[in-house]
């Protein structure tokens, strides 16, 4: 079986998946920022998620997503 999807469908799939990942990253950032005295691995996780979210926002913009 061969499944073919046009560009609009694949873009919509990528955008929907990306929005879910962005929501998860934002929640993780919010949770870590609320904590006091983060462990070194938590500080690393926070920095990683901040940079990851920034990159995902760029990709989201490329695919025509609305960040509002």
N, CA, C and O of each residue as an XYZ file, in Angstrom:
272
protein
N       0.853     -1.178      0.000
C       0.000      0.000      0.000
C       0.894      1.234      0.000
O       1.841      1.325      0.781
N       0.597      2.148     -0.849
C       1.352      3.397     -0.927
C       0.436      4.549     -0.517
O      -0.671      4.700     -1.035
N       0.912      5.337      0.402
C       0.135      6.468      0.891
C       0.817      7.748      0.447
O       1.997      7.964      0.727
N       0.082      8.583     -0.234
C       0.636      9.851     -0.697
C      -0.133     10.992     -0.060
O      -1.364     11.014     -0.043
N       0.632     11.938      0.463
C       0.038     13.118      1.087
C       0.563     14.351      0.377
O       1.741     14.415      0.023
N      -0.305     15.329      0.167
C       0.170     16.551     -0.460
C       0.875     17.423      0.582
O       0.819     17.145      1.780
N       1.524     18.457      0.116
C       2.316     19.325      0.985
C       1.494     19.977      2.089
O       1.972     20.121      3.214
N       0.275     20.368      1.780
C      -0.563     21.021      2.790
C      -0.877     20.085      3.950
O      -0.895     20.505      5.107
N      -1.122     18.828      3.642
C      -1.437     17.852      4.691
C      -0.203     17.589      5.555
O      -0.291     17.563      6.783
N       0.934     17.396      4.911
C       2.147     17.135      5.696
C       2.525     18.343      6.542
O       2.964     18.181      7.681
N       2.366     19.536      6.014
C       2.625     20.748      6.797
C       1.701     20.814      8.015
O       2.135     21.169      9.111
N       0.433     20.473      7.818
C      -0.529     20.508      8.918
C      -0.168     19.486      9.999
O      -0.315     19.760     11.190
N       0.301     18.316      9.585
C       0.718     17.299     10.548
C       1.922     17.785     11.348
O       1.950     17.669     12.573
N       2.906     18.323     10.656
C       4.106     18.833     11.333
C       3.733     19.952     12.295
O       4.216     19.984     13.426
N       2.887     20.859     11.859
C       2.483     21.996     12.686
C       1.721     21.541     13.928
O       1.961     22.057     15.020
N       0.816     20.594     13.779
C       0.048     20.099     14.923
C       0.957     19.402     15.935
O       0.817     19.598     17.143
N       1.877     18.597     15.440
C       2.813     17.898     16.316
C       3.724     18.898     17.020
O       3.994     18.776     18.215
N       4.187     19.871     16.275
C       5.068     20.890     16.839
C       4.373     21.674     17.952
O       4.984     21.962     18.981
N       3.114     22.015     17.752
C       2.372     22.759     18.776
C       2.255     21.952     20.067
O       2.333     22.514     21.159
N       2.069     20.642     19.948
C       2.008     19.793     21.141
C       3.343     19.795     21.875
O       3.380     19.886     23.102
N       4.430     19.697     21.132
C       5.758     19.719     21.748
C       6.055     21.078     22.388
O       6.689     21.151     23.440
N       5.593     22.146     21.746
C       5.796     23.482     22.308
C       5.025     23.635     23.617
O       5.520     24.236     24.571
N       3.823     23.092     23.656
C       3.014     23.157     24.875
C       3.725     22.425     26.017
O       3.760     22.911     27.148
N       4.284     21.264     25.714
C       5.007     20.482     26.719
C       6.253     21.229     27.201
O       6.528     21.266     28.400
N       7.005     21.823     26.271
C       8.217     22.567     26.638
C       7.861     23.774     27.511
O       8.555     24.053     28.489
N       6.799     24.483     27.169
C       6.378     25.635     27.975
C       5.993     25.215     29.387
O       6.333     25.894     30.356
N       5.291     24.105     29.502
C       4.899     23.612     30.825
C       6.120     23.220     31.644
O       6.177     23.495     32.843
N       7.085     22.587     31.015
C       8.310     22.190     31.708
C       9.078     23.418     32.175
O       9.563     23.455     33.306
N       9.191     24.418     31.317
C       9.885     25.664     31.672
C       9.188     26.329     32.851
O       9.842     26.765     33.798
N       7.878     26.406     32.796
C       7.105     27.036     33.871
C       7.322     26.299     35.197
O       7.530     26.926     36.236
N       7.273     24.983     35.152
C       7.467     24.176     36.362
C       8.857     24.385     36.946
O       9.005     24.567     38.154
N       9.872     24.358     36.095
C      11.241     24.512     36.583
C      11.508     25.922     37.107
O      12.253     26.089     38.072
N      10.913     26.935     36.484
C      11.120     28.313     36.951
C      10.480     28.555     38.317
O      10.927     29.428     39.061
N       9.441     27.793     38.653
C       8.784     27.947     39.954
C       9.609     27.363     41.095
O       9.474     27.785     42.244
N      10.452     26.402     40.780
C      11.232     25.727     41.814
C      12.374     26.613     42.292
O      12.946     27.391     41.529
N      12.686     26.474     43.566
C      13.834     27.174     44.145
C      14.968     26.167     44.275
O      14.735     24.975     44.471
N      16.183     26.655     44.164
C      17.380     25.818     44.321
C      17.357     24.603     43.389
O      17.349     23.456     43.837
N      17.348     24.880     42.104
C      17.352     23.797     41.129
C      18.644     22.989     41.218
O      19.726     23.530     41.448
N      18.502     21.715     41.034
C      19.665     20.841     40.948
C      20.373     21.138     39.621
O      19.752     21.655     38.692
N      21.666     20.816     39.525
C      22.381     21.099     38.273
C      21.711     20.504     37.035
O      21.672     21.143     35.984
N      21.189     19.294     37.155
C      20.527     18.695     35.990
C      19.238     19.434     35.641
O      18.851     19.490     34.473
N      18.566     20.004     36.654
C      17.347     20.763     36.388
C      17.671     22.093     35.723
O      16.931     22.549     34.852
N      18.774     22.718     36.129
C      19.216     23.948     35.475
C      19.546     23.675     34.011
O      19.234     24.474     33.129
N      20.182     22.532     33.772
C      20.509     22.145     32.404
C      19.231     21.885     31.611
O      19.122     22.301     30.458
N      18.279     21.208     32.213
C      16.997     20.947     31.552
C      16.279     22.247     31.210
O      15.713     22.390     30.126
N      16.309     23.191     32.146
C      15.653     24.473     31.919
C      16.277     25.190     30.726
O      15.565     25.661     29.840
N      17.601     25.273     30.703
C      18.289     25.917     29.584
C      18.014     25.217     28.267
O      17.793     25.861     27.241
N      18.031     23.886     28.307
C      17.757     23.104     27.102
C      16.351     23.391     26.579
O      16.160     23.603     25.381
N      15.375     23.398     27.474
C      13.991     23.617     27.052
C      13.756     25.032     26.541
O      12.960     25.232     25.623
N      14.435     26.016     27.122
C      14.313     27.390     26.632
C      14.836     27.482     25.198
O      14.190     28.074     24.333
N      16.003     26.896     24.953
C      16.574     26.927     23.602
C      15.736     26.098     22.627
O      15.552     26.484     21.473
N      15.242     24.983     23.089
C      14.399     24.138     22.258
C      13.126     24.878     21.850
O      12.716     24.827     20.691
N      12.507     25.565     22.807
C      11.289     26.316     22.516
C      11.557     27.420     21.498
O      10.747     27.649     20.599
N      12.682     28.100     21.636
C      13.040     29.144     20.670
C      13.164     28.558     19.267
O      12.677     29.146     18.300
N      13.807     27.413     19.157
C      13.968     26.768     17.852
C      12.617     26.318     17.301
O      12.349     26.464     16.108
N      11.778     25.777     18.162
C      10.465     25.324     17.707
C       9.611     26.501     17.242
O       8.808     26.353     16.321
N       9.772     27.655     17.861
C       9.026     28.837     17.434
C       9.444     29.259     16.028
O       8.611     29.700     15.236
N      10.731     29.124     15.719
C      11.210     29.452     14.368
C      10.602     28.486     13.347
O      10.130     28.900     12.288
N      10.620     27.209     13.678
C      10.048     26.206     12.769
C       8.540     26.417     12.634
O       7.983     26.288     11.544
N       7.889     26.740     13.745
C       6.448     27.005     13.718
C       6.130     28.160     12.770
O       5.174     28.099     11.998
N       6.938     29.199     12.839
C       6.734     30.354     11.965
C       6.930     29.954     10.495
O       6.200     30.417      9.618
N       7.909     29.101     10.238
C       8.167     28.645      8.872
C       6.958     27.915      8.298
O       6.615     28.094      7.130
N       6.320     27.099      9.118
C       5.168     26.334      8.660
C       3.864     27.127      8.735
O       2.793     26.585      8.464
N       3.949     28.399      9.100
C       2.768     29.255      9.073
C       1.928     29.186     10.322
O       0.751     29.547     10.298
N       2.508     28.728     11.412
C       1.747     28.638     12.662
C       1.521     30.004     13.289
O       2.288     30.941     13.069
N       0.475     30.097     14.061
C       0.122     31.328     14.767
C       0.551     31.167     16.219
O       0.062     30.272     16.908
N       1.450     32.012     16.691
C       1.986     31.898     18.044
C       1.151     32.633     19.085
O       1.506     32.630     20.264
N       0.077     33.248     18.689
C      -0.743     33.973     19.653
C      -1.530     33.045     20.508
O      -2.279     33.490     21.378
